[in-house]
Amino acid sequence: MTLPLASVQLYSMASAFAADAGGSLEKLAAIGLKNVEAFDFVRQPGRIRAALSAAGLAAPTGHAPLLSDELWTPDGSIPTPAPEVVFEAAAEIGIGTVIDPFVPVERWLTEDGVADIAERLNRAAEVAAGFGLTVGYHNHAQEFIASFAGETAFERFVALTDPRVEIELDLYWALAGDQNVPELVTKLGSRLVAVHIKDGIVPASNPFAPDAPAFASTSLDQWHAGQGEVPLAEALAAGAGAIRYAVIEYDNPPGDVFEDVEASLAFLRDGGFVR
């Protein structure tokens, strides 16, 4: 059985990467990583490709919005280009799977909204295939607020999407959505190709619920992998054989982000969870 590849989502060190892409990637390579997950790559594919090459790193996956006019983050929004532009940039960098990282809360609260999300991503998968790429979706916690006939909105979405659409499960946010994370990993089966390795104390209630107060990433109490509430080891065991990428991420790094990434990589390697 092949173990997942270790990776890191570059959003974790967004400010450091924006200031010095090459230096940031060199630090990640020195830690021992060979792969990263790109973020905000569409505006600068040449720069990112050159920096990856210089550091000896690859970006097999990348986050870019495919289903919204702008990409929301807890710290601001980024305008989105047409899918064809996204896929051209991804192909230039060497990204194989483009993953949409966020669809706003209100679109997950109705059956029609969920059906529309799935239909749009199915169409994106068809366009991506013309570039030799695949597409995927990355959850937060809003996908678990509504339920329809005993299915969460997230489960309905998975059922409605083409099998070519890959799933990247953020284990921290799934727990924040009150999910039994290992059971969800098992249910997803071969559709689950990547997980976000993230730990800490999850919010007491779903912060994406319509009546929840506004929050920013700085309000999240996140820890090194293996030190918080998220059942990372159990989830990775449940996904053994299906998960191809174990992607370290911090929305709110507890200290120096490169030291934090190194600590989470040690958890993955010491536990025999990655190669």
C-alpha positions in Angstrom: 0.0 0.0 0.0 1.4 3.4 -1.1 1.5 6.1 1.6 0.4 9.6 0.8 2.9 12.3 -0.2 3.5 15.0 2.3 2.7 18.5 1.2 2.0 21.9 2.6 -0.6 24.5 1.6 1.2 27.7 0.8 -1.7 29.8 2.3 -0.2 28.9 5.6 2.7 31.2 4.9 1.0 33.6 2.6 2.7 36.8 3.8 6.2 35.2 3.8 5.6 33.7 0.3 4.3 37.0 -1.1 7.4 38.8 0.2 9.9 36.1 -0.8 8.6 33.2 -2.8 12.0 31.7 -3.5 13.2 32.0 0.1 10.0 30.5 1.5 10.2 27.5 -0.8 13.8 26.9 0.0 12.9 26.8 3.7 10.2 24.3 3.0 12.7 22.2 1.0 15.2 22.4 3.8 12.6 21.1 6.2 12.4 18.0 4.0 9.3 18.7 1.9 9.2 17.8 -1.8 5.7 19.0 -2.6 3.5 22.0 -1.9 -0.1 23.0 -2.6 -0.2 26.3 -4.5 -2.5 29.2 -3.6 -3.3 32.3 -5.5 -1.2 31.0 -8.4 -3.2 32.2 -11.4 -1.8 35.8 -11.4 1.9 34.6 -11.3 2.4 31.2 -12.9 5.8 31.9 -14.3 7.1 33.3 -11.0 5.8 30.3 -9.1 7.1 27.8 -11.6 10.6 29.3 -11.5 10.6 29.4 -7.7 9.5 25.8 -7.4 12.1 24.7 -9.9 14.9 26.5 -8.1 13.9 24.9 -4.8 13.5 21.4 -6.2 9.8 21.3 -5.3 6.6 20.3 -7.1 3.0 21.4 -6.8 0.8 18.5 -7.7 -2.3 20.3 -6.4 -3.3 23.9 -6.2 -6.2 26.0 -4.8 -8.1 28.3 -7.1 -11.8 29.4 -7.3 -13.8 27.6 -10.0 -17.3 28.2 -8.7 -17.5 31.7 -7.5 -16.8 35.3 -8.8 -14.3 35.8 -6.0 -12.4 33.6 -3.6 -13.3 34.3 0.1 -10.7 34.0 2.8 -11.1 35.0 6.5 -8.8 37.9 5.7 -10.1 39.2 2.4 -11.4 38.2 -1.0 -9.5 37.6 -4.3 -11.2 38.2 -7.7 -11.5 35.1 -9.8 -10.7 34.6 -13.5 -12.4 32.3 -16.0 -11.8 28.5 -15.5 -9.8 28.3 -18.8 -7.3 31.0 -17.4 -7.0 29.0 -14.2 -6.3 25.8 -16.0 -3.7 27.4 -18.3 -1.8 28.7 -15.3 -2.1 25.4 -13.5 -0.7 23.5 -16.5 2.2 26.0 -16.8 3.2 25.4 -13.2 2.7 21.6 -13.4 -0.3 21.4 -11.1 -2.4 18.3 -11.9 -5.5 18.9 -9.8 -7.1 22.3 -9.3 -9.2 22.4 -6.1 -11.9 25.0 -5.4 -11.3 25.9 -1.7 -14.5 27.7 -0.8 -18.1 28.2 -1.8 -20.1 30.7 0.3 -22.4 29.5 3.1 -25.8 30.5 1.6 -25.3 28.3 -1.4 -25.0 25.2 0.8 -28.3 25.8 2.6 -30.8 24.6 -0.1 -31.0 21.5 -2.3 -31.1 23.7 -5.4 -27.9 25.5 -4.2 -26.0 22.2 -3.7 -27.2 20.9 -7.0 -25.9 24.0 -8.7 -22.5 23.7 -7.1 -22.2 20.1 -8.2 -23.3 20.9 -11.7 -20.8 23.8 -12.0 -18.0 21.6 -10.8 -19.0 18.8 -13.2 -18.8 21.3 -16.1 -15.4 22.5 -14.8 -14.2 18.9 -14.7 -15.0 18.6 -18.4 -13.1 21.8 -19.3 -10.2 20.7 -17.1 -9.9 17.4 -18.9 -9.2 19.4 -22.1 -6.0 20.7 -20.4 -5.1 17.2 -19.0 -6.2 18.2 -15.5 -8.6 17.2 -12.9 -10.6 19.3 -10.4 -11.6 18.9 -6.8 -13.3 20.6 -3.8 -12.0 21.5 -0.4 -14.4 21.9 2.5 -14.7 24.2 5.5 -17.6 23.7 7.9 -20.5 25.4 6.1 -21.1 22.2 4.0 -22.3 20.4 7.1 -25.0 22.9 8.3 -27.9 21.8 6.2 -29.2 18.3 5.8 -31.6 16.9 3.2 -33.4 13.5 3.7 -30.7 12.5 6.2 -27.8 13.6 4.0 -25.6 16.6 4.9 -25.2 19.1 2.1 -21.7 17.9 1.7 -22.8 14.2 1.2 -25.4 15.3 -1.3 -22.8 17.3 -3.2 -20.5 14.3 -3.3 -23.3 12.1 -4.6 -24.2 14.6 -7.4 -20.7 15.2 -8.7 -19.0 13.2 -11.4 -16.6 10.5 -10.0 -13.8 12.5 -11.7 -14.3 15.3 -9.2 -11.8 14.7 -6.4 -12.4 15.5 -2.8 -9.8 17.1 -0.5 -11.1 16.8 3.1 -10.0 19.4 5.6 -10.1 17.3 8.8 -10.1 20.2 11.2 -13.1 21.9 9.5 -15.0 18.6 9.2 -14.7 18.3 12.9 -15.8 21.9 13.3 -18.8 20.9 11.3 -19.6 18.2 13.9 -18.7 15.3 11.8 -17.3 11.9 12.9 -14.1 12.5 10.8 -12.8 8.9 10.5 -16.3 7.7 9.5 -16.6 10.4 6.9 -13.2 9.5 5.5 -14.4 5.9 5.2 -17.6 7.0 3.4 -15.7 9.0 0.9 -13.7 6.0 -0.1 -11.7 6.4 -3.4 -13.2 9.9 -4.0 -10.9 11.2 -1.2 -7.5 11.9 -2.7 -6.2 14.5 -0.3 -6.6 15.6 3.3 -5.6 18.8 5.1 -3.6 18.0 8.2 -4.7 20.6 10.7 -5.1 20.4 14.4 -6.1 22.5 17.5 -9.2 23.3 19.5 -12.2 23.5 17.1 -14.8 26.3 17.7 -17.5 25.4 20.1 -20.1 25.9 17.4 -20.0 26.1 13.6 -18.5 29.5 12.9 -20.1 29.4 9.4 -23.6 29.1 10.6 -25.9 31.9 9.4 -26.3 33.3 13.0 -22.7 32.9 14.0 -20.6 36.1 14.7 -18.0 37.1 12.1 -14.6 35.6 12.6 -11.1 35.8 11.2 -8.3 33.3 11.0 -6.5 34.9 14.0 -9.4 33.8 16.2 -8.7 30.1 15.6 -6.8 28.1 18.2 -4.7 25.9 16.1 -1.8 23.6 17.2 0.8 21.4 15.7 -0.5 18.1 14.2 -1.2 15.5 16.9 -1.5 18.0 19.7 -5.2 19.0 19.4 -8.7 17.6 19.2 -8.7 16.4 15.6 -8.4 12.6 15.2 -5.7 12.9 12.5 -4.2 9.4 13.0 -7.5 7.7 12.9 -8.6 9.6 9.8 -5.4 8.8 8.0 -5.7 5.1 8.9 -9.3 5.2 7.6 -8.2 6.6 4.3 -5.2 4.3 3.8 -4.9 3.4 0.2 -7.0 6.2 -1.1 -5.4 9.4 0.1 -2.6 10.5 -2.2 -1.6 13.8 -0.5 -1.4 14.7 3.2 -1.3 18.5 3.1 -0.2 20.4 6.2 -2.0 23.7 6.7 -2.4 26.3 9.4 -5.1 29.0 9.1 -3.5 30.6 12.2 0.1 29.3 12.9 0.8 29.2 16.6 4.4 30.4 16.2 7.0 30.7 13.5 5.1 29.1 10.5 8.1 27.2 9.2 8.9 25.7 12.6 5.2 24.9 12.8 5.2 23.1 9.5 8.3 21.2 10.5 6.5 20.0 13.7 3.5 18.8 11.8 5.7 17.0 9.2 7.5 15.3 12.1 4.1 14.0 13.3 3.3 12.6 9.9 6.7 11.0 9.4 7.1 9.6 12.9 3.7 8.1 12.7 4.5 6.4 9.4 1.6 8.3 7.7 3.5 9.7 4.7 6.4 9.1 2.4 
